[in-house]
Amino acid sequence: MTTLAFSYATPSVFESTRERAMLGLTADPRRPVRFHARVARDVLSLRLALQALGQLIWHSDEWMPEGLGGLLDPIITVHPDRMFFEAFSQDQSAYGLVIVDRECFAPEGEVRCGTTNVDFSAWLWAALGELRSSRDTYLRIGAEGFEVHTEGAGGRFEQKVEVPDAWVRGFLQLQGGMALPGTRLTVRPVDLLAAVRFLGFTKAKLSPRALRYELAPGEDARLVLEPWEHVVPLRGAAHGGMERRVIRAWGRRRLRLLEPLLPYADRVEVYLKGRALPHFYVAHLGGGVRFVLGLSGWTENRWTGTAGMDLLLEPERDAALGERVLGVLRERFHVSTEEVARELGVTPAVAAGGLAAQCAAGRAMFDVEARRWRHRELFADPVDLGRLYPPDTRREEAERLEAAGEVQVESELPRETRKVRKLPAPEGAVLREVVYRDWVVKGAVGAQPDVELVLNDEDRLLFGRCGCEFFREHLLNQGPCAHLLALSKVARARRRELATSVPATRESLEVARETRREAGALDEDGGDDDNG
């Protein structure tokens, strides 16, 4: 566990009269940041974005697994060109970021740039609804505290929060998820809203429940909702791909965090990093306000799971290079990889590794919307990298085997199970034949000739077999061996995405009836809508 201590001069406040409103956020004095300003424009956009961030923080009871620690106060970063409000859900599956251009504010007095935590209560989140564009609105961030008029409130208070190391590591690693190469789509908010509304009124209680982005050369992208195979055309969403691609992602329930913003958004940019990898949505709310929603592959996978979530490079061992990179970030606040490479006289690959290492240490963030690296000290004290990033010899060996070309896939075949299901739909219940598809992969890895694994529809390892000593001793009780890890990584990259359901035929209905007669009852639509 990581113990974090915060001290605030007073609670944050919200004061509202007929003529003016003031949102005062009390900062941690260990990292003093000062920003007093009048909101010169886009008050509504700022309110909506901060409310969405609070929704991510406070509306998380249904996502909260056992064993997670307390809630970490939001993080605010003030830079000369932008302001950032960050938060991370307790279950490590959702990340929210509000980006506001400095042109939206008319500063008053000294501005002290930096990063700090701010007191942000559920009461304050609810009070944001009082912000109105019809009256002057002021934002004040500072460690000095604010006069509190509420009886029984006010005064300095301290709090300690214990968060699991995996939570901290996930918060750090998501920056690597942003920096990963991928596919960017610009979609109309109305199209994404149509998908969210369809899912809201037609809740599926069975898997598969993925979002499938289909990209065909020369055509607009389209979004397919499983298991209905309901197609949502993304009109105008050009992708520039020269070959057909299908990117499957999860996060349908968590995508509802964007729903209140979509009627006010000008456009939404979607960043797809790959199958079951993180995906990001940037809602442009007009003027200089954007809300970024980052979702892990699926809820239970989180950012620190094993299925492709180790996104960052290993922490940089070259301490001298790390200090030079950090010096550039501190001096210029935000830089591109190429600018750092020119400044330090190194290759872009070396510069990217040094910048990623600063993200892994919590000293930098990646601005996915501007594609630039920014200086941001996540904690007041440096994190213990040795504890957060313990060496993983199996993963390192798997990466070595893959890089050396010692992973050979001999066969990859789907194994299908079909069941007739009754699915809710806007026009009424429909019968469809749902396809549950596992992938059986066989190959040779290094000196092991007969390596076999079975991945389910969500890329989870169901079965594995290898002849190495680690597997013979532990089977899968301590996770897969290096050979299974290497084969699974190659298999995931080669996997083909196919339709997950088809209309029920007379033959499939007869099979379902026969199964019902044999089992005594038809296995109807049931279960919980998890893995959102």
C-alpha positions, 0 to 999 in steps of 0.5 A, spaced: 500 500 500 502 507 498 500 512 504 498 519 501 497 525 506 494 531 504 493 537 508 488 543 507 487 550 510 480 550 509 475 545 505 473 547 498 467 552 497 462 554 492 459 561 493 453 563 489 449 569 489 445 573 483 450 577 480 456 572 481 459 565 483 465 563 486 468 556 486 474 555 490 479 549 490 483 548 496 490 546 494 495 541 498 500 546 501 506 541 500 505 543 492 503 550 492 499 552 486 496 559 485 491 561 480 485 566 481 481 568 475 475 570 472 472 565 467 471 569 461 468 564 456 465 557 456 462 557 463 457 552 461 462 547 458 467 548 464 461 546 468 459 540 464 466 537 464 467 538 471 460 535 473 462 529 468 469 528 472 465 528 479 461 523 476 467 518 474 469 519 481 463 519 486 458 514 481 463 508 482 460 504 487 457 499 482 465 498 480 468 498 487 471 491 488 474 488 494 480 490 497 481 497 494 483 503 498 480 510 499 479 515 494 484 520 491 483 527 491 483 530 484 489 532 481 490 539 478 496 542 473 496 549 471 501 550 465 502 557 461 497 554 456 492 549 459 489 547 465 488 540 467 483 536 472 485 529 473 481 523 476 482 515 476 476 511 478 477 506 484 477 500 480 482 502 476 478 502 469 476 509 468 480 515 467 477 522 466 481 528 464 478 535 463 483 540 459 481 547 459 485 553 455 488 558 459 484 563 454 478 561 457 480 565 464 482 572 465 487 571 471 487 576 477 494 577 480 500 572 480 499 565 477 504 560 480 504 554 475 505 546 477 501 540 480 497 539 486 491 535 489 485 539 491 479 538 496 473 535 492 467 533 496 461 530 493 457 536 496 462 540 492 460 536 485 453 537 486 454 544 487 457 545 480 450 545 478 449 552 480 454 555 475 451 559 470 453 563 464 449 569 465 453 571 471 460 572 473 464 566 475 470 566 478 475 560 479 480 560 485 485 555 486 490 556 492 493 553 498 491 559 503 484 556 503 478 560 503 473 563 508 467 559 509 460 561 511 457 555 513 456 554 520 460 548 523 465 548 517 472 550 516 478 550 519 485 546 517 484 539 516 488 533 514 487 526 511 491 520 509 489 515 504 491 508 503 491 506 495 494 499 493 500 499 489 497 496 483 492 502 483 498 507 483 501 503 477 495 503 473 495 511 474 502 511 471 501 506 466 495 509 463 499 515 460 503 509 456 496 507 454 495 514 451 502 514 447 501 508 444 500 508 436 493 507 434 487 509 430 484 516 431 477 517 428 473 523 429 465 522 430 459 526 430 456 526 437 449 524 435 452 518 432 456 516 439 449 518 443 445 513 438 450 508 440 449 509 448 442 510 448 441 504 444 445 500 449 441 504 455 434 502 453 436 494 450 440 492 456 444 485 454 444 480 460 449 475 456 456 476 453 459 477 448 458 485 449 463 488 446 464 495 441 466 493 434 469 498 430 469 496 423 474 500 418 474 499 411 478 502 405 474 508 402 468 508 407 466 511 413 468 507 420 462 504 423 460 501 430 457 494 431 454 493 438 454 486 440 450 481 441 445 484 436 450 486 431 446 493 431 450 497 426 451 505 428 454 508 422 459 513 423 458 518 418 464 522 416 469 518 420 474 517 415 480 513 418 485 513 412 486 505 412 488 501 406 486 495 409 480 492 412 481 492 420 476 490 426 478 493 433 474 490 438 473 494 445 469 493 451 467 499 456 459 500 454 457 501 461 462 506 462 461 509 456 455 512 459 459 517 463 460 521 456 452 521 455 451 528 459 456 531 454 454 529 447 448 533 446 453 539 447 459 537 444 462 539 437 465 533 435 468 527 439 475 524 437 476 516 438 483 513 439 483 506 439 489 502 441 488 495 439 483 489 441 482 489 448 487 495 449 485 502 452 481 506 448 480 514 449 474 519 447 475 526 447 469 530 447 470 537 444 465 542 448 466 548 445 471 554 446 477 551 449 474 545 454 475 538 452 473 532 456 477 526 456 475 519 458 480 513 458 477 506 458 481 500 460 480 493 455 474 491 460 472 493 467 475 487 470 481 487 466 483 494 469 490 498 467 494 493 471 491 487 468 495 482 465 492 482 458 496 487 454 496 492 460 503 493 461 503 499 456 510 503 458 517 501 457 521 499 463 523 505 468 529 508 465 535 505 468 539 511 465 539 516 471 543 521 467 538 521 461 532 521 466 535 528 469 536 531 462 529 529 460 526 532 466 530 538 466 527 540 459 520 538 461 521 543 467 523 548 463 518 548 457 512 545 461 510 541 454 514 538 449 514 533 443 518 527 442 522 530 436 523 537 440 526 533 446 531 529 441 533 535 438 534 538 445 538 533 448 542 530 441 539 523 441 535 519 437 527 520 437 527 512 440 531 514 446 527 520 447 521 517 447 524 512 452 526 517 457 519 521 456 515 514 457 520 513 463 518 519 466 511 517 466 512 511 469 515 515 475 509 519 475 513 526 473 510 527 466 503 526 463 502 525 455 497 530 452 493 525 448 489 531 444 495 535 443 500 529 442 505 532 447 508 530 453 507 535 459 511 536 466 506 533 472 509 531 478 503 526 480 506 526 488 509 530 492 515 525 494 518 520 488 515 514 488 519 507 489 519 504 482 523 498 485 516 496 489 511 499 483 515 495 477 518 489 480 522 485 475 518 480 471 522 474 468 517 471 465 514 477 461 522 479 459 523 472 457 517 472 452 519 479 449 525 476 448 523 470 444 518 474 440 523 479 438 528 473 436 523 470 432 522 464 436 515 464 436 512 460 430 504 459 430 502 452 427 495 453 427 489 458 429 482 455 429 476 458 432 471 453 436 464 455 436 458 454 441 451 457 438 445 458 442 439 461 441 437 467 445 432 472 446 435 479 446 431 486 448 431 491 442 427 497 441 422 494 436 421 488 441 425 482 443 428 478 437 431 471 437 438 471 435 443 465 434 449 468 439 456 465 437 461 464 443 467 463 440 474 460 443 481 460 439 485 454 439 492 456 438 498 451 437 505 453 435 512 452 437 516 457 442 523 457 443 526 450 445 518 447 446 515 444 440 508 443 442 505 449 446 498 450 446 493 455 448 485 456 448 483 464 449 476 466 450 472 471 446 475 476 451 482 474 450 482 470 457 487 464 457 482 458 458 487 453 457 494 452 456 499 446 455 507 447 455 513 442 456 517 447 460 519 445 467 515 451 470 509 449 467 510 442 469 511 444 476 505 449 477 501 448 471 497 455 471 496 456 478 502 461 478 500 464 471 502 462 464 509 460 463 514 465 458 512 460 452 505 461 453 505 468 454 509 469 448 504 465 444 498 468 446 501 475 444 502 473 437 496 470 437 492 476 439 495 480 434 493 475 428 486 474 431 480 475 426 474 478 428 467 475 426 460 476 427 458 474 434 450 473 432 446 471 426 438 471 426 435 465 428 434 460 423 428 454 423 434 449 424 437 453 430 430 454 433 429 446 432 436 445 436 434 450 441 427 446 443 431 439 443 436 442 448 430 445 452 426 438 452 433 434 454 435 439 459 428 441 462 428 448 461 431 453 456 437 457 458 434 464 457 437 471 457 440 471 464 446 474 468 449 480 470 451 486 465 458 486 467 465 487 464 462 494 462 
